Every structure is written in C-alpha cells, then in structure tokens.
Amino acid sequence: MSAVLDHPAHAHDDHHDHAPTGWRRWVYATNHKDIGTLYLLFAFTMLMLGGVLALLIRLELFQPGLQFVNPELFNQLTTMHGVIMVFGAIMPAFVGFANWMIPLQIGAADMAFARMNNFSFWLLIPAGLMVVLSFFMPGGAPAAGWTFYAPLTLQMGPSMDAGIFALHIMGASSIMGSINIIVTILNMRAPGMTLMKMPMFCWTWLITAYLLIAVMPVLAGAITMTLTDRHFGTTFFNPAGGGDPVMFQHIFWFFGHPEVYIMILPAFGIISHVVPAFSRKRLFGYASMVYATSSIAILSFIVWAHHMFTTGMPVTGQLFFMYATMLIAVPTAVKIFNWIATMWQGSMTFETPMLFAVGFIFVFTMGGFTGLILAMAPIDLLLQDTYYVVAHFHYVLVAGSLYAMFAGFYYWAPKWTGVMYNETRGKIHFWWSLIAFNITFFPMHFLGLAGMPRRYADYPMQFADFNALASVGGFAFGLAQVYFFFAIVLPVMRGKGEPAPQRPWNDPNGQGAEGLEWEVPSPAPFHTFETPPRLDPTATKILDARVQPEHH
Amino acid sequence: MKSNSCKLGSLLLALGALSPAAHAVNDLPGGPAVRQLNLHAAATRIGVEQAWLHWFMLITCTVIFIAVFSVMFYSIWKHRKSVGHKAANFHESVTVEVIWTIIPFLIVIGMALPATKVLVAQKDTSNADLTIKATGYQWKWGYDYLKGEGEGVSFLSALDTTHRQMSNDGARGQMPDDYLFKVDNPLVVPVNKKVRIITTANDVIHAWGVPAFGVKQDAIPGFVRDTWFRSEKVGDFYGQCYELCGKEHAYMPIHVKVVSAADYSKWVDGEKKKIAAKQDDPNKVWALADISKRGEKVYAANCAACHQANGKGAGPIKALDGSAIVLDADKSKEIEIVLNGKTTPTGQMPAWKQLSDTDLAAVISYTKNNWSNKTGQVVQPAEVLAQRGK
C-alpha cells in the first residue's frame, strides 16, 4: 500500500499489508509514511494560507496610502503571516520529511514511538485552527508581530491568548516529535550503520531535534510570562511593577535564534542528498559536514542578542554578539564549499531536484551574505527593523528552506507515490519561482538601505517604485505555487504519471542516488524493513535482497 | 515557459500604466531619495564611517560571491554528463577542509576589526554639548531639552494631521515630497555640536532612528537608553519609528532641523517665551477663595513637611497658626521670609524663590487665611514679583 490517495493496485503485495482504509487510516495513523504525508499536506495548506496573507500585505503595499486595509488589520496580517509560515508551514513540513525518510534511510520499520507520532501530528490541527480563526475573534488576530514583544502584547485582545495557547500546543507537538526522532535515530539504525555512516539528512535532523528540545521550552516560558502579565497580575515585562521589557526579548530570542537554525539544518540535509545524487559523486567531506552542522548548532545558542543590537546593551555585549554571529559564517561557508566540491569533477544532470538544489546554494548564499552584513553591529544600527532584514530572512527561509523542500519533494516523490512528476512542469515551477522570488525580495534590500521600516502599512512616496515591483513579484511567486499544486502535486498524488522505477535517479551503471530508501520499491510499501536489513560496509546497500517487504 | 513569461510581461505593463505616474515624486533632502539604492548621504562622521563599513562589506562579499560561484558555474558547464564528463572518485581531503576553514575565519576577523572601532565610537555619549530626552508615545514623540543651551524647552512632535488624512484617503493625486515625514514641531539642534539623545517611552517599546545621522535607539518604557550624533550639515533630516508599537506605528515620524548656532539661540529664545506665556499670568488679580485653594496645594507639597498640616510646626520650626509675621498687616514681611529664607540662632528657613510668583502668592495668602488666622488679606502675584527685585 502506498501513500498515494487513489492508489493503483499492487496485486501481489496487497493482501499481505494490513493497511487500514477510510478515515481511520488517517485519524489513527501510526505509520511513518502516512504521518509524513499528513504533515506535508498540513504544511502545504498552511503555506497557502500564509501566502494569502502575504498577498494581502503586498496588495496594500503596492501603492502608498491605505487602499484595502486599515493599519490594525495590516499589523494582524504581518503577524499571522509570520506565525503561520514559521510554525505552520516550515516546521511541520520538515517534520513531514523526517517522518517519511528517517526510518527508510536507517533501515527501521517505523519511528520509535508510533502512537506519540500520531498525537504529535493531530495536535497541530486544533492549533492551526486556533491560529487561523483568531482573525474572527473580537479585536482580530494578534497584531504584535510574530516576535510578540512585550509590552505591546499586553494591549492585544483575546486572540493573543488563543495564539499563546496554540503556540504551547505546537511546542508540545515539536518536542514530542523531536524526542521521537532522537530515539529512533540513536536506537533503531540497522546493524552496521554507525553514526558516521548515517545519511546526512538524518544527521541534520538529529541535531535539529536536540535544538528543538532545548529551546521550545524557553519559548513556552516567554509566552507563559506574557500570559500571566496579561491576566494574572504579574509584571515580568512591565516596568511599573519592576519588570523589564527587554527581558522578554532575551528570552524570546534565546529561543528565536536556534529556531531559525532549526528551520535551515534539515534543508542542508536534503541538499546533501540531492547534490551528490545528481553529480554522481559521493558527498565531499562527510565528517566535515557533520562537524560543521554541529558547530552551527552550538554557536546558534550564543548569538541571540544580534536581534537586539538597538536595545541599548553595553558595548562589550554588542561586540561579543557581533563576533559570535560572524563566526557562524565560517562553518556555513564550509558547507557551501563542500557541496561545490561534490559537484566539482562530477557528472551532473539537471533534473528538477538538482535545479532547486543548485538554486538553493546560489540564493541561500546571498541571504547568508546579507546576514553577515547585518551581523556588523554598526551597520545593523542603520538596518535593524528595516526591509533589509525582511529581505535577508526571506532569502534564507524561502530561497533557502522552501527551495530545499521543493528539491526534496521532487527527489523523493517518485518513492512516495510510485509515479514520476512531469519534468517539464517541474522546470517551469523552478524558473518561475526563482525569477518571481528575486523580483519580490531583491528590491527590499534597497528599501532597507534607504531606511524604510518594517511593519509599516503606509510609506513615504520615495519608496513607491520598489514596493510596486515587490508586489508584482509576490503575486507571480504565489501563482507559481498554485501551479505547483495543481500541475505537479495533485497528479502524482492521484497516480497520474509515468510509473517510477525503484531507482529513478540512477544510471544503468548504478551511479546516482545512494541510500537505503532506494533499496525498496516505488512506491514504498506500507511496511518496509520489518526485519532489520543486512548492510554492505558503506551502509548504503542491502546485502540480502530477500529481506525486503516481508511476506508473512 | 514562453506563455508564462508573456503573461508576466503584460501584467507588468498593465501595472506600469496604473502605477505612480500620477505621483510625481522628488527626492527628499535629508530623507529618502526616489528609488534610492544605497544608504543615505551621511550628515555625521559616524554616518560616513558606517557607509564606509557597508561598502567594505558589500565589495568583499561580492568578490567572494563571484569567486565561489564562478567555480560552481564553471563546474556546472564543464562537469556535465551531457558533455560526456565522467565523475571522479574523490570525496574527502583534510587539507582542503582546513584551508577553507581558516581562510574564511581570517576574512571574518578582518571584517570585525574596523567594525569594532566604529562601534566603540558610536557608544561614547560622554561630553555632550546638548542633552535631549526623546520619549516615545503611542503615537508621537516628546522632546525635553535637559541640559545645555535650550534647557527647559519641552514639546510634543506629531505627524501633520493632513498627512494622516491623506493616508486614509489612499494617497491619491499629487503628494508632497515629505509625505509621512512632516511634523508640527521639529526637533531643533545646533550644527557641529554633540547632541546626546536619551530615549525612553511612555507605553510600549518604540525606536528613535534618523538614517542620515546613522543613529537608532530603542525607546523602552521604564528605562532610559542613550545615543548621540554631531551633525556636520545644516538642514532638515528625517527619521521614523523603528519598533512596532501599535496601529499608528507608521505615523510617528522624526524631523530634526539642524541650524546654525545663531539660529539655534534665536529659536531657544522663542521657545522659552512660548513656555513662559503658557504659564501663569503674573498680572492676574486673584480672588481670595481661588488663590487660597491653590495655596493649599502648594503648602501641602512644600511647607507641610516642616510646618505641619495644622500649621503648628514643632521644636525649632515656627508655628504659622497665630504667627505674628503671618498676621502682620504689612504683607512684605512674610513675602520676604518666604522668598529669601531666614537664618536664626535656632534654625534655617530655606528660600523659596524658585517657586513661581503665583505659587508663592497663593501659599502666603493661604497661611494668612487658614487655621485660626483670618486676616482677609490677599497677596497677588504682582506683589511677589515686585518684591523679588528688592
């Protein structure tokens, strides 16, 4: 049984896989492939919802003056766009990839805690509903920015409390999911797969899971203190009672900075699979990549106040955080070099996964450089809270995380669904997204340098032209993702396309993709690796072919 | 692919027809330029250094970017299966890893050194010529001149109301170049003087930033922060609020007018006159009941600590209730003591000349008509003023 919704019959396997049918299959799901599919569909829905909010923002900002929304609603749009994209789209999508691929890549039958896995997913539904429906509560959705700074949050209506509740639920979901991932990776690898032979995607998720467990409770602390300040008479962030608004920022960003690495490390993992596959060459510097990823994760804990350079900390503090932030550029650069060294002297082809992977390396690096420029505290004073920052994080999150997810989707969809996506349409999606993305976000660098502040519903006339350009690009980018869903995702979910071979990304001589996920048929059977496979010395191939989908 | 780019093209054309052709905009000197690509022209030395630092970073990053991606695109061109290139077999090299760890590390250190210099200079707010407190309100700025020439001047600075209305109306038609920057009372400072700006807020976090000076500082309720600038140019400079502070976040601009020293003194004079005019009219003639009510407040705030609320004093502090000086028909006796104080063998009555004429007249009238004192005398502010000179 595959994860495809309307599945073609795989006659000789069917009666052995006791997959449930109907709604119970999904509500009671404990299968990592099904849960992965649920996460990905949820994330894509939230991506579209968050995208609609973005388009409303760009619609208003197309011209100076207020035409469509009032400033209160505008602040709700910017806040919820951020919340939905970060917590509803990017994070659950990566968990979806983790669920689908980690057991397959380590030769495990499923995740360690299959029922907790189900709970982790289904918690997201009430949380997501609360977040989306908060627009309809009295006073509208929260409007304090996705960063929820105090004391502005004390002025928000009841939707702020709903938002806090939803964040707690999503945090619980993330923590449970991370525990699941860590235990699975540490305990359930097939014999012979040492940690230093494990696929890079699993490494990046192992490290990400530790980051999540470390920092989600910190966010929970910050939002709980906000809740008690709002309703239970505490004054953690209220100076009138001896509190400190800047303390909120410290606590929030202690979570917030590792959070952005949580959103990029799994992307790095995906790229580390796609680039070697399409270069027909092993990943260059595997050990170095592991150390670089670990360094990035550890450093991510000591840089949080670079989001706070203008709060008035002593110069020693500013210097420390500036130096630490600039230091993260080094392991990140090492990773970029390793990917390029993988491509070097390879034998490359450029199917859609590779297009997105190469696009990622190119555009993510641009975002990385603007991050380095922002790390320079004297320059940050000019650029803090301007559109330069907006440009920076959209480059690393959209052209970074999202492109990596597209690369991963195109790469693994044949394994998930059993059919090949349409390659021409995939290329259209790539070029359309790339061009529209740059039209949208590149002008924002100029706006930021010229001083245009963030979260502004209206702006001085001199900023008009670049805003108009960004709005046009934004709509084009959004349309590209609608195209992606209807022209690529829907057909493969329905099983429409060329049947996918077991190894769609390998030449007849075997060169190309490596990993245990390619040792199972396409689509992957409902149950895989029910008995741990015997592996070759590189831990990328199964020695005994008889060990595959178990016949009872 | 062709059909999609055609669609995009015609969409752009259509939008171009709609777009700000109706809005003929000019650059705003001291504010943003139309389609500005880089930082503002700096009016301060710090701003010049920041701009240098930015160019340094931009050029360095661009050079590295071009170098790295030339390698990548070369590889994409040459090492393709479709041109027959066969994949090599290598997949690690400790030497190479060490080299491309150390070189970026050294580059980063090279970037950090000039940045450190500028940062330390930016934080040094000592020895300011003029100190002004900027308070963020929802949604305007309040300026208090605390120290230096102009001390005591105080006013609010808010966005011009017609601009706010224009925003609501959709910014149609010909818009002014300082749209969303124009305020009722700009902050006026002298050129070439070190101005220290102390920031705080009344409600939520705001941020005071002026790009042309290279300054930005959060305004945090309950706390004070500071920053400084020395403008080397005369003119108008504009900034905005840089921390989300509620619904009118986009509508609380900053306008700093930098003027010559002479113009600044003239402006300070004018402001002081405005403030004095707003104060009590020293020639007003008060009725007893009104002035006594005022005097009660002044007494409670200034005198009751020593003379007690019941006017009976204690120990060396003289009673006012039944005091001969207070009951004296000659008002100048009490006025003299309250104005200038009195040293006696048993104690020191402090001088109160720093209070206003009206407050002094009020409290003296109050003492003459309260408790068991019932002189019926009224002391007018003009009498206190007349006695000041003597």
Interface residues (C-beta under 8 A of the other chain):
Chain A: Q63 P64 G65 L66 Q67 N70 P71 E72 N75 A143 A144 G145 Y149 P151 L152 Q155 N238 P239 A240 G243 D244 P245 V246 S279 R280 K281 R282 L283 F284 G285 Y286 A287 S288 T310 T311 G312 P314 V315 Q318 L319 M322 Y323 M326 L327 A329 V330 P331 A333 V334 I336 F337 I340 A341 T342 M343 W344 Q345 G346 S347 M348 T349 F350 V358 I361 F362 T365 M366 F369 L372 I373 M376 A377 P378 I379 L381 L382 Q384 D385 T386 K427 I428 W431 W432 A436 F446 L449 A450 G451 M452 P453 R454 R455 Y456 A457 D458 Y459 P460 M461 Q462 F463 A464 D465 F466 A468 V472 A476 Q511
Chain B: M1 N4 L8 L11 L12 L15 S19 P20 H23 V25 D27 L28 G31 P32 A33 V34 R35 Q36 L37 N38 L39 H40 E49 Q50 L53 H54 M57 L58 C61 I64 F65 V68 F69 V71 M72 S75 I76 H79 R80 K81 S82 H85 K86 A87 A88 N89 F90 H91 E92 S93 V96 E97 W100 T101 P104 F105 V108 M111 A112 A115 T116 V118 L119 V120 Q122 K123 M166 S167 N168 D169 G170 A171 R172 M175 D177 D178 Y179 L180 F181 T199 D203 V204 I205 A207 G209 P211 G214 V215 K216 Q217 D218 I220 P221 G222 F223 R225 D226 G239 Q240 C241 Y242 E243 L244 C245 G246 K247 E248 H249 A250 Y251
